[in-house]
Amino acid sequence: MAENENTRQLKVAREIQRDMAEIIRSKGMAAYGEAMVTVSGVKMSPDLSLAKVYVSIFPSSKAEAVMATLEEDNRRLRGELGRLVAKQLRIVPELAFYLDDSLDYVEHIDELLKK
């Protein structure tokens, strides 16, 4: 049975990633201080009540401000997500935003390799 739950978690995560990316994109870069915000991944809790949304922010110097904006807008973003997933999900998951700093890591490795 765990296999089905796992598959369901992954399917829901992919759908939420797509929808959140669209919601954030539709707000435009101006809403996030001209930073480019990308939803790089979503992880769902086993009961599908929590979506951990990982975002990449470019330039990374604006990451703190963008994360604060996402937290402030959390309820509104969840509401918009709810309208998009209402047909597929019984409950709209709570959103928790996390900074995906893997781009910074790649940049750092790149810098080290150039030395």
C-alpha positions as CSV (number, residue, x, y, z in Angstrom):
1,M,0.0,0.0,0.0
2,A,2.9,2.3,0.7
3,E,3.8,2.2,-3.0
4,N,0.4,3.7,-4.0
5,E,0.7,6.5,-1.4
6,N,4.2,7.3,-2.6
7,T,3.0,7.5,-6.2
8,R,0.1,9.7,-5.2
9,Q,2.4,12.0,-3.2
10,L,4.7,12.3,-6.3
11,K,1.7,13.0,-8.6
12,V,0.3,15.6,-6.3
13,A,3.7,17.2,-5.8
14,R,4.2,17.5,-9.5
15,E,0.8,19.1,-10.0
16,I,1.3,21.6,-7.1
17,Q,4.8,22.4,-8.5
18,R,3.3,23.2,-11.9
19,D,0.4,25.2,-10.4
20,M,2.6,27.2,-8.0
21,A,5.1,28.0,-10.8
22,E,2.2,29.4,-12.8
23,I,0.8,31.4,-9.9
24,I,4.2,32.9,-9.1
25,R,5.0,33.6,-12.8
26,S,1.6,35.3,-13.3
27,K,2.4,37.8,-10.5
28,G,5.5,38.9,-12.5
29,M,9.0,39.8,-11.4
30,A,7.8,43.2,-10.1
31,A,5.9,41.5,-7.2
32,Y,9.2,40.0,-6.0
33,G,11.5,43.0,-6.3
34,E,12.5,42.2,-9.9
35,A,13.9,38.8,-8.8
36,M,13.3,35.7,-10.9
37,V,11.5,33.1,-8.7
38,T,11.4,29.5,-9.9
39,V,9.6,26.7,-8.2
40,S,12.3,24.0,-8.3
41,G,10.5,21.3,-6.4
42,V,7.7,20.3,-4.1
43,K,7.6,17.6,-1.5
44,M,4.3,16.4,0.0
45,S,3.7,15.1,3.5
46,P,2.3,11.5,3.5
47,D,-1.3,12.8,4.3
48,L,-1.0,15.5,1.6
49,S,-1.8,18.2,4.1
50,L,1.6,20.0,3.7
51,A,3.4,21.0,0.6
52,K,7.1,22.0,1.0
53,V,7.7,24.3,-1.9
54,Y,11.3,24.8,-2.8
55,V,12.1,28.0,-4.7
56,S,15.2,29.2,-6.5
57,I,15.7,33.0,-6.5
58,F,18.0,34.9,-8.9
59,P,19.8,37.0,-8.1
60,S,20.4,35.3,-4.7
61,S,21.1,38.7,-3.1
62,K,17.3,39.2,-3.2
63,A,16.5,35.8,-1.6
64,E,15.7,37.1,1.9
65,A,13.3,39.8,0.7
66,V,11.5,37.3,-1.7
67,M,11.2,34.7,1.0
68,A,9.6,37.3,3.3
69,T,7.2,38.3,0.5
70,L,6.2,34.6,-0.1
71,E,5.5,34.1,3.6
72,E,3.4,37.3,3.7
73,D,1.4,36.1,0.6
74,N,1.2,32.5,1.9
75,R,-2.6,32.6,2.5
76,R,-3.4,34.3,-0.8
77,L,-1.1,31.9,-2.7
78,R,-2.8,28.9,-1.0
79,G,-6.2,30.4,-1.9
80,E,-5.2,30.6,-5.6
81,L,-3.8,27.1,-5.5
82,G,-7.1,26.0,-3.9
83,R,-9.0,27.3,-6.9
84,L,-6.6,25.4,-9.3
85,V,-6.6,22.0,-7.4
86,A,-10.2,22.0,-6.0
87,K,-11.3,19.3,-8.4
88,Q,-8.3,17.0,-7.7
89,L,-7.7,17.4,-3.9
90,R,-10.1,17.1,-1.0
91,I,-8.0,19.5,1.1
92,V,-5.7,22.2,-0.1
93,P,-2.3,21.6,1.5
94,E,-0.7,24.2,3.8
95,L,2.3,25.8,2.0
96,A,5.8,26.0,3.5
97,F,8.4,27.8,1.4
98,Y,12.0,26.8,1.4
99,L,14.9,28.4,-0.3
100,D,16.6,26.0,-2.8
101,D,20.2,27.2,-2.7
102,S,21.5,24.5,-5.1
103,L,22.1,27.2,-7.7
104,D,24.4,29.1,-5.2
105,Y,26.2,25.8,-4.6
106,V,26.7,25.2,-8.3
107,E,28.0,28.8,-8.7
108,H,30.3,28.3,-5.7
109,I,31.7,25.1,-7.2
110,D,32.1,26.9,-10.6
111,E,34.1,29.6,-8.9
112,L,36.3,27.1,-7.1
113,L,37.0,25.3,-10.4
114,K,38.0,28.5,-12.1
115,K,40.8,29.1,-9.6
